[in-house]
Amino acid sequence: MRFLANENFPGEAVAALQSDGHDVAWVRTAAPGSKDDDILSWATRDGRVLLTFDKDFGELAWRFGLPATCGVVLLRLPMPEPGKVGAVLAARIGERSDWPGHFSVIEPTRVRMRVLR
Protein backbone atom coordinates (compact mmCIF):
# COMPACT_ATOMS: atom_id res chain seq x y z
CA MET A 1 0.00 0.00 0.00
CA ARG A 2 1.12 3.58 -0.63
CA PHE A 3 1.28 5.78 2.49
CA LEU A 4 2.32 9.35 3.22
CA ALA A 5 3.49 9.65 6.83
CA ASN A 6 2.95 13.12 8.24
CA GLU A 7 5.83 14.94 9.88
CA ASN A 8 4.56 13.93 13.35
CA PHE A 9 4.57 10.21 12.51
CA PRO A 10 7.40 8.28 14.24
CA GLY A 11 10.35 7.22 12.13
CA GLU A 12 10.36 3.76 13.71
CA ALA A 13 6.82 3.22 12.40
CA VAL A 14 7.80 4.44 8.92
CA ALA A 15 10.68 1.94 8.89
CA ALA A 16 8.44 -0.89 10.16
CA LEU A 17 5.84 -0.25 7.45
CA GLN A 18 8.55 -0.12 4.78
CA SER A 19 10.01 -3.41 5.99
CA ASP A 20 6.49 -4.90 5.70
CA GLY A 21 6.62 -4.01 1.99
CA HIS A 22 4.64 -0.76 1.98
CA ASP A 23 5.65 2.27 -0.07
CA VAL A 24 5.94 5.03 2.56
CA ALA A 25 6.96 8.62 1.88
CA TRP A 26 7.71 10.66 5.01
CA VAL A 27 7.06 14.39 5.17
CA ARG A 28 9.76 14.85 7.83
CA THR A 29 12.53 13.83 5.41
CA ALA A 30 11.05 14.69 2.00
CA ALA A 31 9.39 18.07 2.68
CA PRO A 32 9.69 19.18 6.32
CA GLY A 33 7.53 22.13 7.34
CA SER A 34 4.98 21.54 4.57
CA LYS A 35 1.55 23.10 4.93
CA ASP A 36 -1.40 20.79 5.48
CA ASP A 37 -2.95 21.67 2.11
CA ASP A 38 0.32 20.80 0.37
CA ILE A 39 0.44 17.46 2.19
CA LEU A 40 -3.09 16.61 1.03
CA SER A 41 -2.18 17.66 -2.52
CA TRP A 42 0.80 15.31 -2.36
CA ALA A 43 -1.39 12.44 -1.14
CA THR A 44 -3.86 13.13 -3.97
CA ARG A 45 -1.18 13.42 -6.64
CA ASP A 46 0.56 10.18 -5.61
CA GLY A 47 -2.52 8.18 -4.56
CA ARG A 48 -1.32 7.82 -0.96
CA VAL A 49 -3.10 7.34 2.36
CA LEU A 50 -2.00 9.97 4.88
CA LEU A 51 -0.94 8.69 8.31
CA THR A 52 -1.14 11.36 11.01
CA PHE A 53 -1.72 12.24 14.64
CA ASP A 54 -2.97 15.72 13.62
CA LYS A 55 -6.74 16.16 14.11
CA ASP A 56 -6.81 19.13 11.71
CA PHE A 57 -6.77 16.74 8.76
CA GLY A 58 -10.31 15.57 9.56
CA GLU A 59 -11.96 18.80 8.43
CA LEU A 60 -9.38 19.39 5.71
CA ALA A 61 -9.97 15.97 4.12
CA TRP A 62 -13.67 16.72 3.68
CA ARG A 63 -13.11 20.26 2.45
CA PHE A 64 -10.31 19.15 0.11
CA GLY A 65 -12.49 16.46 -1.47
CA LEU A 66 -9.91 13.67 -1.49
CA PRO A 67 -10.50 11.09 -4.23
CA ALA A 68 -11.14 7.43 -3.47
CA THR A 69 -7.51 6.57 -4.30
CA CYS A 70 -6.44 8.46 -1.16
CA GLY A 71 -7.42 8.43 2.46
CA VAL A 72 -6.53 9.68 5.89
CA VAL A 73 -5.74 7.54 8.92
CA LEU A 74 -5.87 9.58 12.12
CA LEU A 75 -4.20 7.80 15.01
CA ARG A 76 -5.80 8.58 18.37
CA LEU A 77 -3.68 6.21 20.41
CA PRO A 78 -1.42 6.74 23.39
CA MET A 79 2.16 6.65 22.12
CA PRO A 80 3.63 3.18 22.63
CA GLU A 81 6.77 2.90 24.71
CA PRO A 82 10.07 3.60 22.96
CA GLY A 83 11.40 0.59 21.14
CA LYS A 84 7.88 -0.72 20.44
CA VAL A 85 6.36 2.28 18.69
CA GLY A 86 7.22 1.08 15.19
CA ALA A 87 5.90 -2.44 15.64
CA VAL A 88 2.72 -1.35 17.44
CA LEU A 89 1.73 1.35 14.94
CA ALA A 90 2.65 -0.77 11.91
CA ALA A 91 0.60 -3.67 13.30
CA ARG A 92 -2.47 -1.49 13.81
CA ILE A 93 -2.21 -0.06 10.30
CA GLY A 94 -1.55 -3.53 8.87
CA GLU A 95 -4.78 -4.89 10.37
CA ARG A 96 -6.72 -3.57 7.36
CA SER A 97 -6.21 -2.95 3.67
CA ASP A 98 -9.27 -0.79 2.98
CA TRP A 99 -7.78 2.57 4.07
CA PRO A 100 -8.02 4.23 0.62
CA GLY A 101 -11.28 6.09 0.08
CA HIS A 102 -11.89 6.58 3.81
CA PHE A 103 -11.27 8.98 6.63
CA SER A 104 -10.37 6.56 9.42
CA VAL A 105 -9.68 6.98 13.10
CA ILE A 106 -7.68 4.31 14.93
CA GLU A 107 -8.52 4.34 18.64
CA PRO A 108 -7.28 1.95 21.33
CA THR A 109 -10.31 -0.37 21.10
CA ARG A 110 -11.83 0.33 17.68
CA VAL A 111 -11.41 1.74 14.20
CA ARG A 112 -13.99 4.21 12.87
CA MET A 113 -14.24 4.74 9.11
CA ARG A 114 -16.21 7.14 6.92
CA VAL A 115 -16.25 6.96 3.16
CA LEU A 116 -14.78 10.03 1.47
CA ARG A 117 -16.90 11.72 -1.20
C-alpha positions in Angstrom: 0.0 0.0 0.0 1.1 3.6 -0.6 1.3 5.8 2.5 2.3 9.3 3.2 3.5 9.7 6.8 2.9 13.1 8.2 5.8 14.9 9.9 4.6 13.9 13.4 4.6 10.2 12.5 7.4 8.3 14.2 10.3 7.2 12.1 10.4 3.8 13.7 6.8 3.2 12.4 7.8 4.4 8.9 10.7 1.9 8.9 8.4 -0.9 10.2 5.8 -0.2 7.4 8.5 -0.1 4.8 10.0 -3.4 6.0 6.5 -4.9 5.7 6.6 -4.0 2.0 4.6 -0.8 2.0 5.7 2.3 -0.1 5.9 5.0 2.6 7.0 8.6 1.9 7.7 10.7 5.0 7.1 14.4 5.2 9.8 14.9 7.8 12.5 13.8 5.4 11.0 14.7 2.0 9.4 18.1 2.7 9.7 19.2 6.3 7.5 22.1 7.3 5.0 21.5 4.6 1.6 23.1 4.9 -1.4 20.8 5.5 -3.0 21.7 2.1 0.3 20.8 0.4 0.4 17.5 2.2 -3.1 16.6 1.0 -2.2 17.7 -2.5 0.8 15.3 -2.4 -1.4 12.4 -1.1 -3.9 13.1 -4.0 -1.2 13.4 -6.6 0.6 10.2 -5.6 -2.5 8.2 -4.6 -1.3 7.8 -1.0 -3.1 7.3 2.4 -2.0 10.0 4.9 -0.9 8.7 8.3 -1.1 11.4 11.0 -1.7 12.2 14.6 -3.0 15.7 13.6 -6.7 16.2 14.1 -6.8 19.1 11.7 -6.8 16.7 8.8 -10.3 15.6 9.6 -12.0 18.8 8.4 -9.4 19.4 5.7 -10.0 16.0 4.1 -13.7 16.7 3.7 -13.1 20.3 2.5 -10.3 19.1 0.1 -12.5 16.5 -1.5 -9.9 13.7 -1.5 -10.5 11.1 -4.2 -11.1 7.4 -3.5 -7.5 6.6 -4.3 -6.4 8.5 -1.2 -7.4 8.4 2.5 -6.5 9.7 5.9 -5.7 7.5 8.9 -5.9 9.6 12.1 -4.2 7.8 15.0 -5.8 8.6 18.4 -3.7 6.2 20.4 -1.4 6.7 23.4 2.2 6.7 22.1 3.6 3.2 22.6 6.8 2.9 24.7 10.1 3.6 23.0 11.4 0.6 21.1 7.9 -0.7 20.4 6.4 2.3 18.7 7.2 1.1 15.2 5.9 -2.4 15.6 2.7 -1.3 17.4 1.7 1.3 14.9 2.6 -0.8 11.9 0.6 -3.7 13.3 -2.5 -1.5 13.8 -2.2 -0.1 10.3 -1.5 -3.5 8.9 -4.8 -4.9 10.4 -6.7 -3.6 7.4 -6.2 -3.0 3.7 -9.3 -0.8 3.0 -7.8 2.6 4.1 -8.0 4.2 0.6 -11.3 6.1 0.1 -11.9 6.6 3.8 -11.3 9.0 6.6 -10.4 6.6 9.4 -9.7 7.0 13.1 -7.7 4.3 14.9 -8.5 4.3 18.6 -7.3 2.0 21.3 -10.3 -0.4 21.1 -11.8 0.3 17.7 -11.4 1.7 14.2 -14.0 4.2 12.9 -14.2 4.7 9.1 -16.2 7.1 6.9 -16.2 7.0 3.2 -14.8 10.0 1.5 -16.9 11.7 -1.2 
